[in-house]
Amino acid sequence: MKAAKGNKEYAIDESKQKAYLDSGFDIIGDGGNIIAYGRGKTVAYGDYMALKEELEELKTGSGENADDQDVIDILKVFVHEKGIDLGKAATVPGIVKKIKEFKPEGGA
């Protein structure tokens, strides 16, 4: 497996995985898939606002029609990419609340 951050990539074993995660490195398996995202990632405010606007359009019905499961799937992909822990949140309001509460380590 590898630890990657920016243009740095290191070959590691499982015993070093947590230390690299804590340092913000993503852990990549031997097949090239991301096993875990490093801590300290931030969500750009523009991305957050775009997602919030899209969600509001979907709630009010002015956007394209999508059922709740589609919205939940989209939100789950977003939070996974940004390294946000959902905990037990499984509804649209619950996931949005987790996004709003997200405070990246060492971030703004």
Z-matrix of the N, CA and C atoms (Angstrom, degrees):
N
C 1 1.448
C 2 1.519 1 108.77
N 3 1.316 2 114.68 1 163.12
C 4 1.461 3 120.63 2 -177.25
C 5 1.526 4 110.13 3 -128.33
N 6 1.318 5 115.81 4 155.61
C 7 1.456 6 123.26 5 171.12
C 8 1.523 7 106.09 6 -114.32
N 9 1.338 8 116.85 7 127.33
C 10 1.459 9 120.52 8 -176.42
C 11 1.523 10 110.46 9 -130.33
N 12 1.335 11 114.17 10 138.34
C 13 1.466 12 121.07 11 175.93
C 14 1.514 13 106.75 12 -154.07
N 15 1.324 14 116.45 13 119.01
C 16 1.461 15 120.02 14 -177.84
C 17 1.510 16 109.64 15 61.56
N 18 1.322 17 117.17 16 -125.91
C 19 1.462 18 120.47 17 179.59
C 20 1.530 19 111.64 18 -98.76
N 21 1.331 20 117.85 19 13.03
C 22 1.465 21 122.29 20 179.76
C 23 1.527 22 109.25 21 -101.41
N 24 1.320 23 115.59 22 136.67
C 25 1.453 24 121.18 23 177.89
C 26 1.522 25 108.60 24 -143.74
N 27 1.344 26 116.25 25 126.09
C 28 1.455 27 121.35 26 -177.99
C 29 1.518 28 110.41 27 -124.90
N 30 1.318 29 117.37 28 139.94
C 31 1.456 30 122.22 29 172.28
C 32 1.528 31 107.15 30 -80.03
N 33 1.338 32 116.98 31 126.18
C 34 1.467 33 121.24 32 -177.30
C 35 1.522 34 109.80 33 -134.07
N 36 1.331 35 115.02 34 168.65
C 37 1.462 36 119.40 35 171.28
C 38 1.527 37 107.75 36 -112.50
N 39 1.343 38 116.48 37 175.74
C 40 1.466 39 120.40 38 -174.50
C 41 1.522 40 113.13 39 -61.20
N 42 1.324 41 117.88 40 -28.94
C 43 1.461 42 120.32 41 -177.81
C 44 1.529 43 112.34 42 -65.98
N 45 1.327 44 118.14 43 -22.99
C 46 1.469 45 121.92 44 -178.92
C 47 1.528 46 112.90 45 -100.63
N 48 1.332 47 116.25 46 -1.62
C 49 1.467 48 120.68 47 -174.91
C 50 1.525 49 111.82 48 -58.52
N 51 1.330 50 119.56 49 -49.26
C 52 1.464 51 122.09 50 -176.88
C 53 1.529 52 111.59 51 -61.43
N 54 1.320 53 116.79 52 -42.14
C 55 1.471 54 120.16 53 -179.34
C 56 1.528 55 110.69 54 -61.93
N 57 1.323 56 116.84 55 -42.18
C 58 1.464 57 119.63 56 179.04
C 59 1.530 58 111.27 57 -70.32
N 60 1.330 59 117.65 58 -37.87
C 61 1.464 60 120.39 59 176.10
C 62 1.522 61 110.53 60 -59.79
N 63 1.332 62 115.92 61 -45.36
C 64 1.471 63 120.80 62 179.85
C 65 1.517 64 111.85 63 -62.83
N 66 1.332 65 116.88 64 -26.07
C 67 1.466 66 121.41 65 178.57
C 68 1.528 67 112.51 66 -87.69
N 69 1.328 68 117.18 67 1.95
C 70 1.454 69 120.42 68 175.84
C 71 1.513 70 115.19 69 95.36
N 72 1.312 71 117.74 70 7.21
C 73 1.459 72 121.04 71 179.01
C 74 1.526 73 110.52 72 -82.97
N 75 1.328 74 117.23 73 142.64
C 76 1.455 75 122.36 74 170.77
C 77 1.523 76 107.22 75 -83.62
N 78 1.328 77 116.62 76 144.63
C 79 1.457 78 121.41 77 178.74
C 80 1.531 79 107.90 78 -102.81
N 81 1.325 80 115.70 79 124.36
C 82 1.461 81 122.48 80 -176.60
C 83 1.520 82 108.59 81 -114.92
N 84 1.347 83 115.49 82 127.73
C 85 1.459 84 120.63 83 179.97
C 86 1.516 85 111.76 84 -72.50
N 87 1.334 86 115.18 85 172.31
C 88 1.458 87 120.68 86 -178.54
C 89 1.528 88 112.03 87 -63.20
N 90 1.330 89 117.95 88 -26.06
C 91 1.454 90 121.57 89 178.14
C 92 1.520 91 113.92 90 -82.92
N 93 1.342 92 117.13 91 -1.46
C 94 1.457 93 120.90 92 178.52
C 95 1.519 94 113.98 93 93.68
N 96 1.340 95 118.42 94 -1.86
C 97 1.459 96 120.82 95 179.83
C 98 1.529 97 110.15 96 -87.65
N 99 1.314 98 116.29 97 147.94
C 100 1.460 99 121.16 98 -179.23
C 101 1.525 100 108.59 99 -78.40
N 102 1.320 101 115.41 100 121.83
C 103 1.462 102 121.60 101 -179.96
C 104 1.525 103 110.28 102 -85.17
N 105 1.334 104 116.36 103 -42.47
C 106 1.465 105 121.22 104 -178.57
C 107 1.522 106 109.10 105 -152.14
N 108 1.321 107 115.09 106 147.78
C 109 1.462 108 121.18 107 178.34
C 110 1.523 109 109.41 108 -96.51
N 111 1.321 110 116.38 109 141.24
C 112 1.458 111 121.72 110 -179.71
C 113 1.515 112 112.36 111 -66.85
N 114 1.312 113 115.06 112 154.70
C 115 1.466 114 120.45 113 179.50
C 116 1.525 115 109.91 114 -77.86
N 117 1.338 116 114.74 115 160.81
C 118 1.451 117 119.70 116 174.89
C 119 1.514 118 114.56 117 89.00
N 120 1.327 119 117.58 118 10.08
C 121 1.462 120 120.15 119 179.00
C 122 1.526 121 108.39 120 -76.79
N 123 1.306 122 115.68 121 150.87
C 124 1.461 123 119.75 122 -179.87
C 125 1.516 124 110.13 123 -116.53
N 126 1.307 125 114.58 124 157.85
C 127 1.455 126 121.35 125 173.67
C 128 1.523 127 106.11 126 -104.07
N 129 1.306 128 116.59 127 120.51
C 130 1.463 129 120.03 128 179.30
C 131 1.529 130 108.96 129 -62.26
N 132 1.317 131 116.47 130 138.92
C 133 1.461 132 120.48 131 -177.59
C 134 1.522 133 111.34 132 -59.34
N 135 1.322 134 117.81 133 -36.77
C 136 1.467 135 121.26 134 177.97
C 137 1.528 136 111.69 135 -61.99
N 138 1.343 137 116.35 136 -40.92
C 139 1.467 138 120.38 137 177.02
C 140 1.523 139 110.76 138 -63.95
N 141 1.332 140 116.18 139 -43.88
C 142 1.458 141 121.03 140 179.40
C 143 1.533 142 110.54 141 -60.74
N 144 1.333 143 116.91 142 -47.13
C 145 1.469 144 119.86 143 -178.13
C 146 1.524 145 111.46 144 -65.84
N 147 1.338 146 117.57 145 -38.75
C 148 1.464 147 120.08 146 178.07
C 149 1.515 148 110.35 147 -62.75
N 150 1.318 149 116.88 148 -42.39
C 151 1.459 150 120.91 149 178.37
C 152 1.526 151 110.95 150 -66.21
N 153 1.326 152 116.15 151 -40.97
C 154 1.464 153 120.20 152 179.24
C 155 1.532 154 110.87 153 -63.01
N 156 1.341 155 116.94 154 -44.08
C 157 1.464 156 120.23 155 178.17
C 158 1.521 157 111.32 156 -62.40
N 159 1.332 158 116.40 157 -42.40
C 160 1.459 159 120.34 158 178.87
C 161 1.526 160 110.53 159 -62.07
N 162 1.324 161 116.26 160 -41.83
C 163 1.459 162 120.57 161 178.73
C 164 1.528 163 111.02 162 -63.87
N 165 1.321 164 117.09 163 -43.58
C 166 1.461 165 120.37 164 178.97
C 167 1.534 166 111.07 165 -61.67
N 168 1.338 167 117.09 166 -40.77
C 169 1.466 168 120.52 167 177.16
C 170 1.521 169 110.60 168 -61.27
N 171 1.315 170 116.14 169 -41.29
C 172 1.456 171 119.70 170 179.73
C 173 1.523 172 111.53 171 -67.81
N 174 1.334 173 116.75 172 -37.75
C 175 1.466 174 120.40 173 178.96
C 176 1.525 175 111.75 174 -65.98
N 177 1.327 176 116.84 175 -40.78
C 178 1.459 177 120.71 176 -177.48
C 179 1.519 178 112.44 177 -83.63
N 180 1.316 179 117.29 178 -11.68
C 181 1.457 180 120.24 179 178.62
C 182 1.510 181 113.51 180 86.38
N 183 1.335 182 118.19 181 4.19
C 184 1.460 183 119.56 182 -178.74
C 185 1.520 184 112.03 183 -83.30
N 186 1.319 185 117.12 184 -14.87
C 187 1.459 186 120.76 185 177.96
C 188 1.519 187 110.55 186 -90.08
N 189 1.317 188 116.06 187 -171.52
C 190 1.453 189 120.12 188 177.01
C 191 1.523 190 108.63 189 -64.22
N 192 1.322 191 116.55 190 149.56
C 193 1.453 192 120.77 191 178.32
C 194 1.523 193 110.31 192 -70.97
N 195 1.308 194 115.05 193 128.20
C 196 1.455 195 120.85 194 175.78
C 197 1.516 196 107.16 195 -148.79
N 198 1.325 197 116.92 196 139.34
C 199 1.451 198 117.15 197 179.18
C 200 1.521 199 109.53 198 -81.01
N 201 1.326 200 115.47 199 168.89
C 202 1.463 201 119.91 200 -175.77
C 203 1.516 202 112.79 201 -58.26
N 204 1.326 203 118.24 202 -36.15
C 205 1.461 204 119.49 203 -178.16
C 206 1.521 205 111.24 204 -64.87
N 207 1.342 206 117.59 205 -36.68
C 208 1.466 207 120.32 206 176.58
C 209 1.529 208 110.52 207 -62.68
N 210 1.319 209 116.48 208 -43.18
C 211 1.463 210 121.14 209 179.98
C 212 1.524 211 109.83 210 -64.95
N 213 1.327 212 116.89 211 -43.43
C 214 1.459 213 120.79 212 179.20
C 215 1.526 214 110.05 213 -61.79
N 216 1.329 215 117.56 214 -42.89
C 217 1.468 216 120.83 215 178.89
C 218 1.528 217 111.37 216 -61.57
N 219 1.325 218 116.72 217 -42.52
C 220 1.466 219 121.45 218 179.00
C 221 1.540 220 109.87 219 -63.58
N 222 1.320 221 116.18 220 -45.50
C 223 1.465 222 119.95 221 179.99
C 224 1.521 223 111.31 222 -63.82
N 225 1.334 224 117.12 223 -39.82
C 226 1.468 225 119.96 224 179.42
C 227 1.518 226 111.51 225 -63.81
N 228 1.315 227 117.60 226 -39.03
C 229 1.466 228 120.69 227 177.16
C 230 1.525 229 109.32 228 -64.10
N 231 1.328 230 116.78 229 -43.62
C 232 1.465 231 121.47 230 -179.97
C 233 1.523 232 111.16 231 -59.98
N 234 1.341 233 117.38 232 -49.91
C 235 1.459 234 119.43 233 -176.84
C 236 1.527 235 111.18 234 -68.36
N 237 1.320 236 116.82 235 -32.12
C 238 1.470 237 119.78 236 176.62
C 239 1.525 238 110.62 237 -64.97
N 240 1.330 239 116.66 238 -43.86
C 241 1.463 240 121.02 239 178.88
C 242 1.522 241 111.70 240 -63.64
N 243 1.312 242 116.48 241 -32.52
C 244 1.462 243 120.41 242 -177.31
C 245 1.521 244 112.94 243 -92.73
N 246 1.342 245 117.20 244 -3.19
C 247 1.457 246 120.58 245 177.54
C 248 1.512 247 114.35 246 73.67
N 249 1.318 248 117.53 247 30.47
C 250 1.460 249 122.42 248 -179.86
C 251 1.525 250 108.79 249 -91.82
N 252 1.332 251 116.95 250 131.41
C 253 1.464 252 121.48 251 178.93
C 254 1.523 253 109.14 252 -82.14
N 255 1.337 254 116.52 253 121.27
C 256 1.464 255 121.07 254 -179.82
C 257 1.514 256 113.28 255 -82.10
N 258 1.320 257 117.57 256 -17.89
C 259 1.459 258 119.21 257 -174.73
C 260 1.516 259 109.06 258 60.89
N 261 1.334 260 117.27 259 -125.87
C 262 1.463 261 121.03 260 -179.89
C 263 1.530 262 112.25 261 -102.03
N 264 1.325 263 117.95 262 8.10
C 265 1.465 264 121.34 263 -178.35
C 266 1.523 265 110.12 264 -62.11
N 267 1.335 266 116.82 265 127.85
C 268 1.461 267 120.70 266 -177.79
C 269 1.528 268 112.02 267 -136.92
N 270 1.332 269 117.03 268 2.10
C 271 1.462 270 120.87 269 178.43
C 272 1.517 271 109.22 270 -114.39
N 273 1.332 272 115.81 271 163.08
C 274 1.463 273 119.61 272 179.62
C 275 1.530 274 110.89 273 -57.77
N 276 1.340 275 119.40 274 -50.56
C 277 1.476 276 118.27 275 179.45
C 278 1.527 277 112.53 276 -61.98
N 279 1.327 278 117.77 277 -36.90
C 280 1.460 279 120.90 278 179.61
C 281 1.517 280 112.42 279 -64.91
N 282 1.337 281 116.26 280 -42.88
C 283 1.464 282 120.58 281 -179.87
C 284 1.521 283 110.60 282 -68.58
N 285 1.329 284 116.93 283 -42.03
C 286 1.467 285 120.48 284 178.41
C 287 1.525 286 110.24 285 -62.09
N 288 1.332 287 116.99 286 -38.91
C 289 1.463 288 120.74 287 177.65
C 290 1.527 289 110.56 288 -61.10
N 291 1.342 290 117.66 289 -42.82
C 292 1.464 291 121.41 290 178.27
C 293 1.534 292 110.99 291 -62.62
N 294 1.337 293 116.82 292 -39.00
C 295 1.472 294 120.64 293 178.55
C 296 1.533 295 109.50 294 -63.91
N 297 1.339 296 116.46 295 -44.13
C 298 1.464 297 120.11 296 -179.45
C 299 1.523 298 111.98 297 -65.76
N 300 1.332 299 116.42 298 -34.84
C 301 1.469 300 120.93 299 -177.84
C 302 1.519 301 112.64 300 -80.01
N 303 1.334 302 118.21 301 -12.08
C 304 1.461 303 121.68 302 -173.90
C 305 1.512 304 110.44 303 -62.78
N 306 1.315 305 114.53 304 123.67
C 307 1.473 306 122.26 305 176.32
C 308 1.518 307 106.79 306 -123.59
N 309 1.320 308 118.06 307 104.19
C 310 1.467 309 119.76 308 -179.28
C 311 1.532 310 110.20 309 -64.84
N 312 1.336 311 114.31 310 144.92
C 313 1.466 312 119.59 311 177.76
C 314 1.521 313 109.20 312 -66.13
N 315 1.299 314 116.47 313 127.74
C 316 1.458 315 121.19 314 177.71
C 317 1.519 316 113.44 315 72.08
N 318 1.327 317 116.78 316 8.54
C 319 1.470 318 119.87 317 -177.76
C 320 1.493 319 112.21 318 -93.92
N 321 1.346 320 114.16 319 -176.00
C 322 1.455 321 120.19 320 -177.76
C 323 1.495 322 112.11 321 -79.98
